[in-house]
Amino acid sequence: MGKPQDQTATRRARRILERLARAHPDADCELRARNAFELVVATILSAQCTDARVNAVTPGLFRRFPNPEALAGADLAAVEAIVRPTGFFRSKAHSVVACSRALVDRHAGQVPCVMADLVKLPGVGRKTANVVLGHACGVTAGVVVDTHVRRVARRLGLTRRDDPEDVEEDLQALFPKARWTQLGDTLIFHGRRICHARKPDCGICPVANVCPSREDAARRATTQRR
């Protein structure tokens, strides 16, 4: 659980989420998966890759290797060839095969819906575990913190910290547990659609008037004009 927050910060944070949720009512995990196993693999493959590209690759991967048992016994070179378009294909292929073996060996081929068990699987960190728990298991254990969530949360003043686990701790303190999955999805959508890394589209941002980053940018621009 995150550290305590003052009520003013909590109310502000929850108003921000309400506005963002209205702006992105379709916010959800964009990785296509039919079950928890497919979502684990897809999330591993999504590192430093777009969800759209992963979604283009996984149907072929799962046609050939439809379950943990099949992927656990797969020829590594064959898996590498399929996942190559996602980048870092050698390490990703190794991770998904090793993860599948662990699922077979430790969990009878079933994805465990427990954080402590998930993060022990090869290639699975806390972010991946939160994705799987929230979207395949219906379990709320934390907030997904990827590059979009970290960037948007810092710009909006929801955290001043940079390490993903620290950012998650701060977000957990600001929002009720029941909203954690929605929060991650919504901040990701906002980061992808409006609050871009290089050039945020502040003109259409529903929370621009309470965004300290926009205020700082405006002050810098005014100073430069002088």
C-alpha positions in Angstrom: 0.0 0.0 0.0 1.2 3.5 -0.8 2.1 6.2 1.7 -0.7 8.4 3.2 -1.7 11.5 1.2 -3.4 14.7 2.4 -7.0 15.0 1.5 -6.5 17.9 -0.9 -4.1 15.9 -3.0 -6.4 12.9 -2.9 -9.5 15.0 -4.0 -7.4 16.6 -6.8 -6.1 13.3 -8.1 -9.6 11.7 -8.1 -11.0 14.7 -10.0 -8.3 14.3 -12.6 -9.1 10.6 -13.0 -12.8 11.4 -13.4 -12.1 13.8 -16.2 -9.7 11.5 -17.9 -12.1 8.6 -17.7 -14.8 10.7 -19.4 -12.3 11.6 -22.1 -11.2 7.9 -22.6 -14.3 5.8 -21.9 -12.9 2.9 -24.0 -9.6 2.7 -22.0 -8.7 -1.0 -21.6 -5.8 -3.3 -22.3 -5.1 -3.2 -26.0 -3.3 -6.5 -26.2 -5.5 -9.1 -27.7 -5.6 -12.4 -25.7 -8.1 -15.1 -25.2 -6.8 -16.3 -21.8 -4.3 -15.6 -19.1 -1.5 -17.5 -20.8 -1.8 -15.6 -24.0 -1.9 -12.3 -22.1 1.3 -13.2 -20.2 3.1 -14.0 -23.5 1.7 -10.9 -25.2 2.7 -8.6 -22.4 6.3 -10.0 -22.4 6.5 -9.4 -26.1 5.1 -5.8 -25.7 8.3 -4.5 -24.0 9.6 -1.6 -26.1 7.1 -2.5 -28.9 3.7 -1.3 -29.8 0.6 -3.3 -28.9 -0.5 -3.2 -32.5 2.7 -5.0 -33.6 2.3 -7.6 -30.9 -1.3 -8.2 -31.9 -0.1 -8.8 -35.4 2.4 -11.4 -34.2 0.6 -13.4 -31.5 -2.1 -15.0 -33.7 0.6 -16.9 -35.6 2.5 -17.7 -32.5 -0.5 -19.2 -30.7 -1.7 -21.1 -33.8 1.6 -22.9 -33.7 2.0 -23.0 -29.9 -1.5 -22.8 -28.4 -0.7 -23.5 -24.8 2.1 -23.6 -22.2 2.9 -27.2 -22.9 3.4 -26.5 -26.6 5.5 -23.4 -26.1 7.5 -25.0 -23.4 8.7 -27.7 -25.9 9.2 -25.3 -28.8 12.3 -25.0 -30.8 13.8 -21.6 -29.8 14.8 -20.7 -33.3 11.2 -21.2 -34.5 9.9 -18.9 -31.8 12.5 -16.3 -32.6 11.5 -16.3 -36.2 7.8 -15.6 -35.3 8.4 -12.9 -32.7 11.2 -11.1 -34.6 9.0 -8.2 -35.6 8.5 -7.2 -31.9 12.2 -6.4 -31.5 14.8 -7.9 -29.0 13.4 -11.2 -30.4 16.1 -13.5 -29.0 15.6 -12.4 -25.4 11.8 -12.3 -25.8 11.7 -15.8 -27.4 13.9 -17.1 -24.5 11.6 -15.5 -22.0 8.3 -16.8 -23.3 9.7 -20.3 -23.7 11.2 -20.3 -20.2 8.0 -18.8 -18.8 6.0 -21.6 -20.4 8.3 -24.2 -19.0 7.9 -22.7 -15.5 4.1 -22.7 -15.9 4.2 -26.4 -16.8 6.7 -27.4 -14.2 5.5 -25.3 -11.2 1.8 -24.7 -11.9 0.5 -27.6 -14.0 0.3 -25.3 -17.1 -2.0 -22.8 -15.4 -1.2 -19.1 -14.9 -1.2 -18.3 -11.2 -3.4 -15.4 -10.2 -1.1 -14.4 -7.3 1.4 -11.6 -7.6 4.1 -13.4 -5.6 3.9 -16.4 -8.0 3.7 -14.4 -11.2 6.8 -12.3 -10.6 8.8 -15.5 -10.1 8.1 -16.5 -13.7 10.9 -15.8 -16.3 10.3 -12.6 -18.1 7.5 -11.5 -15.8 8.0 -8.3 -13.7 5.6 -6.4 -11.6 4.1 -4.5 -14.6 3.4 -7.6 -16.5 1.9 -9.3 -13.4 -0.4 -6.3 -12.8 -1.6 -6.5 -16.4 -2.4 -10.2 -16.1 -4.0 -9.9 -12.7 -6.2 -7.0 -13.6 -7.3 -8.1 -17.1 -7.2 -11.9 -17.1 -7.7 -12.8 -13.4 -10.0 -10.0 -12.2 -7.6 -9.4 -9.3 -6.6 -5.9 -8.3 -3.1 -6.1 -6.8 -1.5 -2.8 -8.1 -1.3 -0.2 -10.8 0.3 -0.9 -14.1 3.2 1.5 -14.5 4.7 1.7 -18.0 6.4 4.6 -19.7 3.1 6.3 -20.4 1.8 6.0 -16.9 5.1 7.3 -15.4 5.2 10.2 -17.8 1.6 11.3 -17.4 1.6 10.8 -13.6 4.7 13.0 -13.2 3.4 15.7 -15.5 0.1 15.9 -13.6 1.9 16.1 -10.3 0.5 12.8 -9.1 4.1 11.7 -8.2 7.5 13.3 -8.2 9.3 10.1 -8.3 10.7 8.2 -11.3 11.2 4.5 -10.4 8.1 2.5 -11.5 7.6 0.9 -8.1 7.8 4.3 -6.4 5.3 5.8 -8.9 3.0 2.8 -8.3 3.2 3.4 -4.5 2.3 7.0 -4.9 -0.6 6.3 -7.2 -1.9 3.6 -4.9 -2.0 6.1 -2.0 -4.1 8.6 -4.1 -6.8 6.2 -5.4 -9.0 3.5 -4.0 -8.0 0.0 -4.8 -11.1 -0.6 -6.8 -9.9 2.0 -9.3 -6.3 0.9 -9.7 -6.8 -1.2 -12.9 -8.9 1.6 -14.5 -6.3 4.1 -13.5 -3.5 2.3 -15.3 -5.6 1.8 -18.4 -6.7 5.4 -18.5 -3.3 7.0 -18.0 -1.9 4.7 -20.7 -4.6 5.8 -23.1 -4.1 9.5 -22.2 -0.4 9.1 -22.8 -0.8 7.5 -26.2 -3.5 9.8 -27.5 -2.9 13.2 -26.0 0.0 13.5 -23.5 2.7 12.4 -26.0 6.3 12.2 -24.8 7.8 14.8 -27.2 4.9 17.1 -27.9 1.8 16.8 -25.7 -1.4 18.0 -27.2 -2.3 20.4 -24.4 -4.9 22.2 -26.5 -7.3 19.2 -26.3 -6.3 17.9 -22.9 -9.2 17.6 -20.5 -7.0 18.3 -17.5 -4.7 21.0 -19.0 -6.0 23.6 -16.6 -4.8 21.7 -13.6 -1.6 20.4 -15.1 1.5 21.8 -13.5 3.7 20.8 -16.4 1.6 22.9 -18.8 1.8 25.8 -16.4 5.6 25.5 -16.1 5.9 25.4 -19.9 3.7 28.5 -20.2 5.9 30.4 -17.7 9.0 29.4 -19.5 7.6 30.6 -22.8 6.6 33.9 -21.3 10.0 34.4 -19.9 11.7 33.6 -23.2 9.5 36.2 -25.0 10.6 38.8 -22.6 
